Amino acid sequence: MHNVAKDCYLCGKPADTTDHIPPRGLFSVVPQNIFTVPACRKCNADASKDEEYMRTTLAAFGYWTCAEARQVWDGAVRRSFARRQALRVQLSRGVRTVEVRTPQGQLLGKLPGLEVDGTRALRVMRKIVRGIYYHEQGQRIADDQELVLFRMAEVPPGTVGTAGWREHDMGPVFRYRSTHEACGSGIWFEFYRCEAWLALTGELARNYPRS
């Protein structure tokens, strides 16, 4: 659905710029099927540092399995490190030692891992979900509408099936699937083919079983 309204997809105030969904910094080469949504300059600027942080962490997660993630890390991320010492310091504080084990529990060794700032991650993920919703529905997710987000690694198998949802594929960097029903919307999205998230709105969100 084409965007006809000119309100900011995040705050609802008059838009005076546009925002790429997902953030174009995730790509070494921006794909032709990336899209933009109307935004105000304040919302656009307020998210820039969180998006830079998440680009760094996502590229780190995908480094060994995705050539695009390596290109982003070796290019834009390294330039960010050279330019912003604060980003290097914050990420270094999140480095933890992770035990690598077989499915049977045998210890194979220990590797460095990265502990992600969950608050910053959720801000970026919510922004992406709201952008996809606006792009497809032509309106904002209402401020009083329930919106829940999960990492797919935390969703029990068989709880939510996305196979029949419409897919929008931007290559190995980003793809998403979506469904919009009277009872709510579901949006599944994945970065670098290794880090996936699920968003639910409306009744779908309220009825999702919590542990």
Protein Blocks (a to p, Z undefined) as FASTA:
>chain_A
ZZfbfcdfklopacfbdcddddfklpmbdcfkbccddddfklmmmmmmmmmmmmmmmmmm
mmmmomklmmmmmmmmmmmmmmmmmlmmmmmmmpccdddddfkopafbdcddddddfklm
mmmmmmmmmmmmmmmnopacdfklccddddfklpcghkaccklpccddebjkbccddddd
fkbccddddehhlaccdddehjllmmpccZZ
